[in-house]
């Protein structure tokens, strides 16, 4: 009888350990996906900023090149 209880206890502990590991793995995946999404948004904002800066530089350069128009 005690052997059966020990076996059931070991099996249930193993199942709970696997569930805990999977839940932490899913949480890690969620954190990594969030970090990737944030990186994509930051890269997009930086690209947009670079485009705006280059447009403004071009406009100021054109104003300085042709003052007699």
PDB file with SEQRES, HELIX, SHEET and CRYST1 records, atoms N, CA, C and O in Angstrom:
SEQRES   1 A   69  UNK UNK UNK UNK UNK UNK UNK UNK UNK UNK UNK UNK UNK          
SEQRES   2 A   69  UNK UNK UNK UNK UNK UNK UNK UNK UNK UNK UNK UNK UNK          
SEQRES   3 A   69  UNK UNK UNK UNK UNK UNK UNK UNK UNK UNK UNK UNK UNK          
SEQRES   4 A   69  UNK UNK UNK UNK UNK UNK UNK UNK UNK UNK UNK UNK UNK          
SEQRES   5 A   69  UNK UNK UNK UNK UNK UNK UNK UNK UNK UNK UNK UNK UNK          
SEQRES   6 A   69  UNK UNK UNK UNK                                              
HELIX    1 AA1 UNK A    2  UNK A   65  1                                  64    
CRYST1    1.000    1.000    1.000  90.00  90.00  90.00 P 1           1          
ATOM      1  N   UNK A   1       0.822  -1.195   0.000  1.00  0.00           N  
ATOM      2  CA  UNK A   1       0.000   0.000   0.000  1.00  0.00           C  
ATOM      3  C   UNK A   1       0.870   1.266   0.000  1.00  0.00           C  
ATOM      4  O   UNK A   1       0.601   2.214  -0.738  1.00  0.00           O  
ATOM      5  N   UNK A   2       1.906   1.265   0.832  1.00  0.00           N  
ATOM      6  CA  UNK A   2       2.762   2.443   0.880  1.00  0.00           C  
ATOM      7  C   UNK A   2       3.535   2.615  -0.416  1.00  0.00           C  
ATOM      8  O   UNK A   2       3.852   3.739  -0.806  1.00  0.00           O  
ATOM      9  N   UNK A   3       3.839   1.524  -1.080  1.00  0.00           N  
ATOM     10  CA  UNK A   3       4.539   1.607  -2.362  1.00  0.00           C  
ATOM     11  C   UNK A   3       3.678   2.289  -3.410  1.00  0.00           C  
ATOM     12  O   UNK A   3       4.181   3.075  -4.213  1.00  0.00           O  
ATOM     13  N   UNK A   4       2.397   1.996  -3.408  1.00  0.00           N  
ATOM     14  CA  UNK A   4       1.468   2.620  -4.358  1.00  0.00           C  
ATOM     15  C   UNK A   4       1.336   4.108  -4.061  1.00  0.00           C  
ATOM     16  O   UNK A   4       1.304   4.922  -4.984  1.00  0.00           O  
ATOM     17  N   UNK A   5       1.261   4.469  -2.794  1.00  0.00           N  
ATOM     18  CA  UNK A   5       1.158   5.885  -2.423  1.00  0.00           C  
ATOM     19  C   UNK A   5       2.427   6.646  -2.779  1.00  0.00           C  
ATOM     20  O   UNK A   5       2.368   7.791  -3.228  1.00  0.00           O  
ATOM     21  N   UNK A   6       3.583   6.001  -2.577  1.00  0.00           N  
ATOM     22  CA  UNK A   6       4.838   6.652  -2.948  1.00  0.00           C  
ATOM     23  C   UNK A   6       4.915   6.851  -4.459  1.00  0.00           C  
ATOM     24  O   UNK A   6       5.358   7.898  -4.931  1.00  0.00           O  
ATOM     25  N   UNK A   7       4.483   5.850  -5.209  1.00  0.00           N  
ATOM     26  CA  UNK A   7       4.512   5.952  -6.669  1.00  0.00           C  
ATOM     27  C   UNK A   7       3.560   7.038  -7.154  1.00  0.00           C  
ATOM     28  O   UNK A   7       3.908   7.817  -8.041  1.00  0.00           O  
ATOM     29  N   UNK A   8       2.373   7.093  -6.585  1.00  0.00           N  
ATOM     30  CA  UNK A   8       1.411   8.136  -6.964  1.00  0.00           C  
ATOM     31  C   UNK A   8       1.932   9.522  -6.591  1.00  0.00           C  
ATOM     32  O   UNK A   8       1.759  10.478  -7.347  1.00  0.00           O  
ATOM     33  N   UNK A   9       2.566   9.629  -5.433  1.00  0.00           N  
ATOM     34  CA  UNK A   9       3.149  10.907  -5.017  1.00  0.00           C  
ATOM     35  C   UNK A   9       4.263  11.344  -5.950  1.00  0.00           C  
ATOM     36  O   UNK A   9       4.359  12.521  -6.297  1.00  0.00           O  
ATOM     37  N   UNK A  10       5.099  10.413  -6.355  1.00  0.00           N  
ATOM     38  CA  UNK A  10       6.193  10.736  -7.266  1.00  0.00           C  
ATOM     39  C   UNK A  10       5.667  11.139  -8.633  1.00  0.00           C  
ATOM     40  O   UNK A  10       6.167  12.088  -9.237  1.00  0.00           O  
ATOM     41  N   UNK A  11       4.671  10.432  -9.120  1.00  0.00           N  
ATOM     42  CA  UNK A  11       4.091  10.751 -10.434  1.00  0.00           C  
ATOM     43  C   UNK A  11       3.406  12.110 -10.394  1.00  0.00           C  
ATOM     44  O   UNK A  11       3.555  12.909 -11.319  1.00  0.00           O  
ATOM     45  N   UNK A  12       2.657  12.375  -9.328  1.00  0.00           N  
ATOM     46  CA  UNK A  12       1.972  13.672  -9.242  1.00  0.00           C  
ATOM     47  C   UNK A  12       2.994  14.816  -9.091  1.00  0.00           C  
ATOM     48  O   UNK A  12       2.792  15.897  -9.643  1.00  0.00           O  
ATOM     49  N   UNK A  13       4.072  14.584  -8.358  1.00  0.00           N  
ATOM     50  CA  UNK A  13       5.108  15.608  -8.234  1.00  0.00           C  
ATOM     51  C   UNK A  13       5.776  15.865  -9.573  1.00  0.00           C  
ATOM     52  O   UNK A  13       6.066  17.011  -9.919  1.00  0.00           O  
ATOM     53  N   UNK A  14       6.021  14.799 -10.327  1.00  0.00           N  
ATOM     54  CA  UNK A  14       6.609  14.947 -11.653  1.00  0.00           C  
ATOM     55  C   UNK A  14       5.686  15.708 -12.592  1.00  0.00           C  
ATOM     56  O   UNK A  14       6.151  16.560 -13.350  1.00  0.00           O  
ATOM     57  N   UNK A  15       4.418  15.428 -12.561  1.00  0.00           N  
ATOM     58  CA  UNK A  15       3.445  16.130 -13.413  1.00  0.00           C  
ATOM     59  C   UNK A  15       3.384  17.603 -13.043  1.00  0.00           C  
ATOM     60  O   UNK A  15       3.363  18.463 -13.923  1.00  0.00           O  
ATOM     61  N   UNK A  16       3.354  17.903 -11.747  1.00  0.00           N  
ATOM     62  CA  UNK A  16       3.321  19.302 -11.314  1.00  0.00           C  
ATOM     63  C   UNK A  16       4.601  20.037 -11.695  1.00  0.00           C  
ATOM     64  O   UNK A  16       4.556  21.217 -12.043  1.00  0.00           O  
ATOM     65  N   UNK A  17       5.726  19.359 -11.634  1.00  0.00           N  
ATOM     66  CA  UNK A  17       6.991  19.970 -12.030  1.00  0.00           C  
ATOM     67  C   UNK A  17       6.999  20.287 -13.522  1.00  0.00           C  
ATOM     68  O   UNK A  17       7.455  21.356 -13.928  1.00  0.00           O  
ATOM     69  N   UNK A  18       6.499  19.369 -14.333  1.00  0.00           N  
ATOM     70  CA  UNK A  18       6.424  19.602 -15.782  1.00  0.00           C  
ATOM     71  C   UNK A  18       5.489  20.763 -16.084  1.00  0.00           C  
ATOM     72  O   UNK A  18       5.790  21.590 -16.945  1.00  0.00           O  
ATOM     73  N   UNK A  19       4.358  20.836 -15.388  1.00  0.00           N  
ATOM     74  CA  UNK A  19       3.416  21.945 -15.597  1.00  0.00           C  
ATOM     75  C   UNK A  19       4.064  23.273 -15.208  1.00  0.00           C  
ATOM     76  O   UNK A  19       3.892  24.267 -15.912  1.00  0.00           O  
ATOM     77  N   UNK A  20       4.797  23.306 -14.114  1.00  0.00           N  
ATOM     78  CA  UNK A  20       5.472  24.541 -13.690  1.00  0.00           C  
ATOM     79  C   UNK A  20       6.529  24.953 -14.706  1.00  0.00           C  
ATOM     80  O   UNK A  20       6.665  26.137 -15.015  1.00  0.00           O  
ATOM     81  N   UNK A  21       7.276  23.986 -15.228  1.00  0.00           N  
ATOM     82  CA  UNK A  21       8.301  24.309 -16.224  1.00  0.00           C  
ATOM     83  C   UNK A  21       7.677  24.825 -17.510  1.00  0.00           C  
ATOM     84  O   UNK A  21       8.180  25.778 -18.105  1.00  0.00           O  
ATOM     85  N   UNK A  22       6.589  24.204 -17.942  1.00  0.00           N  
ATOM     86  CA  UNK A  22       5.923  24.677 -19.158  1.00  0.00           C  
ATOM     87  C   UNK A  22       5.340  26.073 -18.979  1.00  0.00           C  
ATOM     88  O   UNK A  22       5.397  26.891 -19.897  1.00  0.00           O  
ATOM     89  N   UNK A  23       4.782  26.350 -17.809  1.00  0.00           N  
ATOM     90  CA  UNK A  23       4.214  27.682 -17.581  1.00  0.00           C  
ATOM     91  C   UNK A  23       5.315  28.748 -17.577  1.00  0.00           C  
ATOM     92  O   UNK A  23       5.119  29.850 -18.090  1.00  0.00           O  
ATOM     93  N   UNK A  24       6.472  28.416 -16.999  1.00  0.00           N  
ATOM     94  CA  UNK A  24       7.566  29.380 -17.018  1.00  0.00           C  
ATOM     95  C   UNK A  24       8.126  29.532 -18.430  1.00  0.00           C  
ATOM     96  O   UNK A  24       8.557  30.622 -18.805  1.00  0.00           O  
ATOM     97  N   UNK A  25       8.126  28.466 -19.208  1.00  0.00           N  
ATOM     98  CA  UNK A  25       8.568  28.541 -20.598  1.00  0.00           C  
ATOM     99  C   UNK A  25       7.613  29.404 -21.427  1.00  0.00           C  
ATOM    100  O   UNK A  25       8.054  30.174 -22.280  1.00  0.00           O  
ATOM    101  N   UNK A  26       6.328  29.278 -21.182  1.00  0.00           N  
ATOM    102  CA  UNK A  26       5.347  30.106 -21.883  1.00  0.00           C  
ATOM    103  C   UNK A  26       5.511  31.571 -21.484  1.00  0.00           C  
ATOM    104  O   UNK A  26       5.406  32.457 -22.332  1.00  0.00           O  
ATOM    105  N   UNK A  27       5.765  31.832 -20.204  1.00  0.00           N  
ATOM    106  CA  UNK A  27       5.987  33.208 -19.751  1.00  0.00           C  
ATOM    107  C   UNK A  27       7.243  33.790 -20.393  1.00  0.00           C  
ATOM    108  O   UNK A  27       7.247  34.955 -20.790  1.00  0.00           O  
ATOM    109  N   UNK A  28       8.297  33.003 -20.500  1.00  0.00           N  
ATOM    110  CA  UNK A  28       9.525  33.466 -21.146  1.00  0.00           C  
ATOM    111  C   UNK A  28       9.268  33.778 -22.614  1.00  0.00           C  
ATOM    112  O   UNK A  28       9.777  34.770 -23.136  1.00  0.00           O  
ATOM    113  N   UNK A  29       8.489  32.945 -23.277  1.00  0.00           N  
ATOM    114  CA  UNK A  29       8.129  33.206 -24.674  1.00  0.00           C  
ATOM    115  C   UNK A  29       7.344  34.495 -24.812  1.00  0.00           C  
ATOM    116  O   UNK A  29       7.548  35.248 -25.764  1.00  0.00           O  
ATOM    117  N   UNK A  30       6.447  34.758 -23.871  1.00  0.00           N  
ATOM    118  CA  UNK A  30       5.687  36.001 -23.899  1.00  0.00           C  
ATOM    119  C   UNK A  30       6.575  37.215 -23.716  1.00  0.00           C  
ATOM    120  O   UNK A  30       6.396  38.230 -24.389  1.00  0.00           O  
ATOM    121  N   UNK A  31       7.528  37.112 -22.811  1.00  0.00           N  
ATOM    122  CA  UNK A  31       8.457  38.219 -22.582  1.00  0.00           C  
ATOM    123  C   UNK A  31       9.308  38.458 -23.827  1.00  0.00           C  
ATOM    124  O   UNK A  31       9.530  39.603 -24.219  1.00  0.00           O  
ATOM    125  N   UNK A  32       9.779  37.385 -24.444  1.00  0.00           N  
ATOM    126  CA  UNK A  32      10.598  37.536 -25.657  1.00  0.00           C  
ATOM    127  C   UNK A  32       9.788  38.135 -26.803  1.00  0.00           C  
ATOM    128  O   UNK A  32      10.293  38.978 -27.544  1.00  0.00           O  
ATOM    129  N   UNK A  33       8.542  37.707 -26.951  1.00  0.00           N  
ATOM    130  CA  UNK A  33       7.698  38.292 -27.998  1.00  0.00           C  
ATOM    131  C   UNK A  33       7.453  39.771 -27.742  1.00  0.00           C  
ATOM    132  O   UNK A  33       7.451  40.567 -28.681  1.00  0.00           O  
ATOM    133  N   UNK A  34       7.247  40.149 -26.488  1.00  0.00           N  
ATOM    134  CA  UNK A  34       7.056  41.555 -26.154  1.00  0.00           C  
ATOM    135  C   UNK A  34       8.316  42.357 -26.471  1.00  0.00           C  
ATOM    136  O   UNK A  34       8.234  43.470 -26.990  1.00  0.00           O  
ATOM    137  N   UNK A  35       9.478  41.790 -26.158  1.00  0.00           N  
ATOM    138  CA  UNK A  35      10.734  42.489 -26.444  1.00  0.00           C  
ATOM    139  C   UNK A  35      10.929  42.660 -27.952  1.00  0.00           C  
ATOM    140  O   UNK A  35      11.417  43.697 -28.401  1.00  0.00           O  
ATOM    141  N   UNK A  36      10.556  41.663 -28.721  1.00  0.00           N  
ATOM    142  CA  UNK A  36      10.672  41.773 -30.181  1.00  0.00           C  
ATOM    143  C   UNK A  36       9.723  42.843 -30.711  1.00  0.00           C  
ATOM    144  O   UNK A  36      10.096  43.623 -31.588  1.00  0.00           O  
ATOM    145  N   UNK A  37       8.512  42.886 -30.190  1.00  0.00           N  
ATOM    146  CA  UNK A  37       7.556  43.906 -30.632  1.00  0.00           C  
ATOM    147  C   UNK A  37       8.045  45.314 -30.292  1.00  0.00           C  
ATOM    148  O   UNK A  37       7.926  46.230 -31.105  1.00  0.00           O  
ATOM    149  N   UNK A  38       8.592  45.482 -29.096  1.00  0.00           N  
ATOM    150  CA  UNK A  38       9.123  46.789 -28.703  1.00  0.00           C  
ATOM    151  C   UNK A  38      10.288  47.178 -29.606  1.00  0.00           C  
ATOM    152  O   UNK A  38      10.402  48.335 -30.009  1.00  0.00           O  
ATOM    153  N   UNK A  39      11.147  46.226 -29.924  1.00  0.00           N  
ATOM    154  CA  UNK A  39      12.288  46.520 -30.801  1.00  0.00           C  
ATOM    155  C   UNK A  39      11.817  46.934 -32.187  1.00  0.00           C  
ATOM    156  O   UNK A  39      12.398  47.838 -32.788  1.00  0.00           O  
ATOM    157  N   UNK A  40      10.778  46.291 -32.706  1.00  0.00           N  
ATOM    158  CA  UNK A  40      10.239  46.653 -34.020  1.00  0.00           C  
ATOM    159  C   UNK A  40       9.682  48.067 -34.000  1.00  0.00           C  
ATOM    160  O   UNK A  40       9.919  48.840 -34.928  1.00  0.00           O  
ATOM    161  N   UNK A  41       8.944  48.413 -32.950  1.00  0.00           N  
ATOM    162  CA  UNK A  41       8.370  49.755 -32.848  1.00  0.00           C  
ATOM    163  C   UNK A  41       9.470  50.806 -32.732  1.00  0.00           C  
ATOM    164  O   UNK A  41       9.388  51.860 -33.362  1.00  0.00           O  
ATOM    165  N   UNK A  42      10.494  50.526 -31.934  1.00  0.00           N  
ATOM    166  CA  UNK A  42      11.598  51.474 -31.765  1.00  0.00           C  
ATOM    167  C   UNK A  42      12.329  51.675 -33.091  1.00  0.00           C  
ATOM    168  O   UNK A  42      12.664  52.804 -33.447  1.00  0.00           O  
ATOM    169  N   UNK A  43      12.576  50.597 -33.817  1.00  0.00           N  
ATOM    170  CA  UNK A  43      13.257  50.707 -35.116  1.00  0.00           C  
ATOM    171  C   UNK A  43      12.408  51.521 -36.101  1.00  0.00           C  
ATOM    172  O   UNK A  43      12.950  52.314 -36.871  1.00  0.00           O  
ATOM    173  N   UNK A  44      11.095  51.331 -36.082  1.00  0.00           N  
ATOM    174  CA  UNK A  44      10.223  52.089 -36.965  1.00  0.00           C  
ATOM    175  C   UNK A  44      10.264  53.570 -36.624  1.00  0.00           C  
ATOM    176  O   UNK A  44      10.336  54.411 -37.520  1.00  0.00           O  
ATOM    177  N   UNK A  45      10.218  53.896 -35.340  1.00  0.00           N  
ATOM    178  CA  UNK A  45      10.264  55.303 -34.922  1.00  0.00           C  
ATOM    179  C   UNK A  45      11.601  55.929 -35.306  1.00  0.00           C  
ATOM    180  O   UNK A  45      11.641  57.072 -35.762  1.00  0.00           O  
ATOM    181  N   UNK A  46      12.697  55.189 -35.124  1.00  0.00           N  
ATOM    182  CA  UNK A  46      14.002  55.712 -35.517  1.00  0.00           C  
ATOM    183  C   UNK A  46      14.095  55.920 -37.026  1.00  0.00           C  
ATOM    184  O   UNK A  46      14.653  56.921 -37.474  1.00  0.00           O  
ATOM    185  N   UNK A  47      13.564  55.003 -37.804  1.00  0.00           N  
ATOM    186  CA  UNK A  47      13.565  55.154 -39.256  1.00  0.00           C  
ATOM    187  C   UNK A  47      12.743  56.362 -39.681  1.00  0.00           C  
ATOM    188  O   UNK A  47      13.151  57.121 -40.560  1.00  0.00           O  
ATOM    189  N   UNK A  48      11.592  56.537 -39.059  1.00  0.00           N  
ATOM    190  CA  UNK A  48      10.752  57.690 -39.364  1.00  0.00           C  
ATOM    191  C   UNK A  48      11.474  58.989 -39.005  1.00  0.00           C  
ATOM    192  O   UNK A  48      11.419  59.962 -39.756  1.00  0.00           O  
ATOM    193  N   UNK A  49      12.149  58.999 -37.858  1.00  0.00           N  
ATOM    194  CA  UNK A  49      12.902  60.179 -37.455  1.00  0.00           C  
ATOM    195  C   UNK A  49      14.027  60.485 -38.425  1.00  0.00           C  
ATOM    196  O   UNK A  49      14.261  61.650 -38.746  1.00  0.00           O  
ATOM    197  N   UNK A  50      14.734  59.457 -38.903  1.00  0.00           N  
ATOM    198  CA  UNK A  50      15.812  59.679 -39.868  1.00  0.00           C  
ATOM    199  C   UNK A  50      15.269  60.236 -41.177  1.00  0.00           C  
ATOM    200  O   UNK A  50      15.903  61.089 -41.797  1.00  0.00           O  
ATOM    201  N   UNK A  51      14.113  59.765 -41.598  1.00  0.00           N  
ATOM    202  CA  UNK A  51      13.513  60.276 -42.830  1.00  0.00           C  
ATOM    203  C   UNK A  51      13.138  61.744 -42.663  1.00  0.00           C  
ATOM    204  O   UNK A  51      13.385  62.554 -43.557  1.00  0.00           O  
ATOM    205  N   UNK A  52      12.547  62.088 -41.528  1.00  0.00           N  
ATOM    206  CA  UNK A  52      12.151  63.483 -41.283  1.00  0.00           C  
ATOM    207  C   UNK A  52      13.379  64.388 -41.226  1.00  0.00           C  
ATOM    208  O   UNK A  52      13.363  65.488 -41.779  1.00  0.00           O  
ATOM    209  N   UNK A  53      14.438  63.937 -40.564  1.00  0.00           N  
ATOM    210  CA  UNK A  53      15.665  64.740 -40.476  1.00  0.00           C  
ATOM    211  C   UNK A  53      16.269  64.941 -41.859  1.00  0.00           C  
ATOM    212  O   UNK A  53      16.718  66.043 -42.178  1.00  0.00           O  
ATOM    213  N   UNK A  54      16.291  63.904 -42.684  1.00  0.00           N  
ATOM    214  CA  UNK A  54      16.866  64.053 -44.028  1.00  0.00           C  
ATOM    215  C   UNK A  54      16.012  64.978 -44.897  1.00  0.00           C  
ATOM    216  O   UNK A  54      16.553  65.729 -45.708  1.00  0.00           O  
ATOM    217  N   UNK A  55      14.708  64.936 -44.742  1.00  0.00           N  
ATOM    218  CA  UNK A  55      13.853  65.859 -45.499  1.00  0.00           C  
ATOM    219  C   UNK A  55      14.118  67.295 -45.077  1.00  0.00           C  
ATOM    220  O   UNK A  55      14.234  68.182 -45.922  1.00  0.00           O  
ATOM    221  N   UNK A  56      14.215  67.530 -43.766  1.00  0.00           N  
ATOM    222  CA  UNK A  56      14.462  68.893 -43.286  1.00  0.00           C  
ATOM    223  C   UNK A  56      15.843  69.397 -43.698  1.00  0.00           C  
ATOM    224  O   UNK A  56      15.986  70.572 -44.034  1.00  0.00           O  
ATOM    225  N   UNK A  57      16.854  68.545 -43.680  1.00  0.00           N  
ATOM    226  CA  UNK A  57      18.186  68.951 -44.135  1.00  0.00           C  
ATOM    227  C   UNK A  57      18.186  69.306 -45.614  1.00  0.00           C  
ATOM    228  O   UNK A  57      18.827  70.273 -46.024  1.00  0.00           O  
ATOM    229  N   UNK A  58      17.474  68.532 -46.409  1.00  0.00           N  
ATOM    230  CA  UNK A  58      17.404  68.798 -47.835  1.00  0.00           C  
ATOM    231  C   UNK A  58      16.707  70.132 -48.102  1.00  0.00           C  
ATOM    232  O   UNK A  58      17.122  70.892 -48.976  1.00  0.00           O  
ATOM    233  N   UNK A  59      15.656  70.408 -47.351  1.00  0.00           N  
ATOM    234  CA  UNK A  59      14.940  71.678 -47.542  1.00  0.00           C  
ATOM    235  C   UNK A  59      15.822  72.864 -47.167  1.00  0.00           C  
ATOM    236  O   UNK A  59      15.841  73.872 -47.873  1.00  0.00           O  
ATOM    237  N   UNK A  60      16.553  72.748 -46.059  1.00  0.00           N  
ATOM    238  CA  UNK A  60      17.418  73.867 -45.670  1.00  0.00           C  
ATOM    239  C   UNK A  60      18.585  74.017 -46.646  1.00  0.00           C  
ATOM    240  O   UNK A  60      19.015  75.136 -46.925  1.00  0.00           O  
ATOM    241  N   UNK A  61      19.093  72.914 -47.160  1.00  0.00           N  
ATOM    242  CA  UNK A  61      20.199  72.987 -48.124  1.00  0.00           C  
ATOM    243  C   UNK A  61      19.725  73.644 -49.419  1.00  0.00           C  
ATOM    244  O   UNK A  61      20.463  74.426 -50.018  1.00  0.00           O  
ATOM    245  N   UNK A  62      18.525  73.341 -49.849  1.00  0.00           N  
ATOM    246  CA  UNK A  62      17.987  73.953 -51.067  1.00  0.00           C  
ATOM    247  C   UNK A  62      17.748  75.445 -50.870  1.00  0.00           C  
ATOM    248  O   UNK A  62      17.928  76.225 -51.805  1.00  0.00           O  
ATOM    249  N   UNK A  63      17.352  75.844 -49.692  1.00  0.00           N  
ATOM    250  CA  UNK A  63      17.145  77.267 -49.435  1.00  0.00           C  
ATOM    251  C   UNK A  63      18.454  78.022 -49.489  1.00  0.00           C  
ATOM    252  O   UNK A  63      18.491  79.156 -49.967  1.00  0.00           O  
ATOM    253  N   UNK A  64      19.526  77.422 -49.012  1.00  0.00           N  
ATOM    254  CA  UNK A  64      20.830  78.094 -49.025  1.00  0.00           C  
ATOM    255  C   UNK A  64      21.465  78.107 -50.410  1.00  0.00           C  
ATOM    256  O   UNK A  64      22.256  79.000 -50.715  1.00  0.00           O  
ATOM    257  N   UNK A  65      21.135  77.140 -51.247  1.00  0.00           N  
ATOM    258  CA  UNK A  65      21.730  77.085 -52.595  1.00  0.00           C  
ATOM    259  C   UNK A  65      21.132  78.106 -53.549  1.00  0.00           C  
ATOM    260  O   UNK A  65      21.834  78.645 -54.405  1.00  0.00           O  
ATOM    261  N   UNK A  66      19.851  78.372 -53.407  1.00  0.00           N  
ATOM    262  CA  UNK A  66      19.179  79.266 -54.342  1.00  0.00           C  
ATOM    263  C   UNK A  66      18.545  80.448 -53.617  1.00  0.00           C  
ATOM    264  O   UNK A  66      17.326  80.479 -53.453  1.00  0.00           O  
ATOM    265  N   UNK A  67      19.351  81.430 -53.174  1.00  0.00           N  
ATOM    266  CA  UNK A  67      18.769  82.576 -52.481  1.00  0.00           C  
ATOM    267  C   UNK A  67      18.188  83.618 -53.425  1.00  0.00           C  
ATOM    268  O   UNK A  67      17.410  84.462 -52.980  1.00  0.00           O  
ATOM    269  N   UNK A  68      18.530  83.597 -54.705  1.00  0.00           N  
ATOM    270  CA  UNK A  68      18.080  84.634 -55.628  1.00  0.00           C  
ATOM    271  C   UNK A  68      16.746  84.290 -56.292  1.00  0.00           C  
ATOM    272  O   UNK A  68      16.270  85.068 -57.119  1.00  0.00           O  
ATOM    273  N   UNK A  69      16.142  83.187 -55.972  1.00  0.00           N  
ATOM    274  CA  UNK A  69      14.859  82.836 -56.622  1.00  0.00           C  
ATOM    275  C   UNK A  69      13.722  83.604 -56.004  1.00  0.00           C  
ATOM    276  O   UNK A  69      12.573  83.443 -56.416  1.00  0.00           O  
TER     277      UNK A  69                                                      
END                                                                             
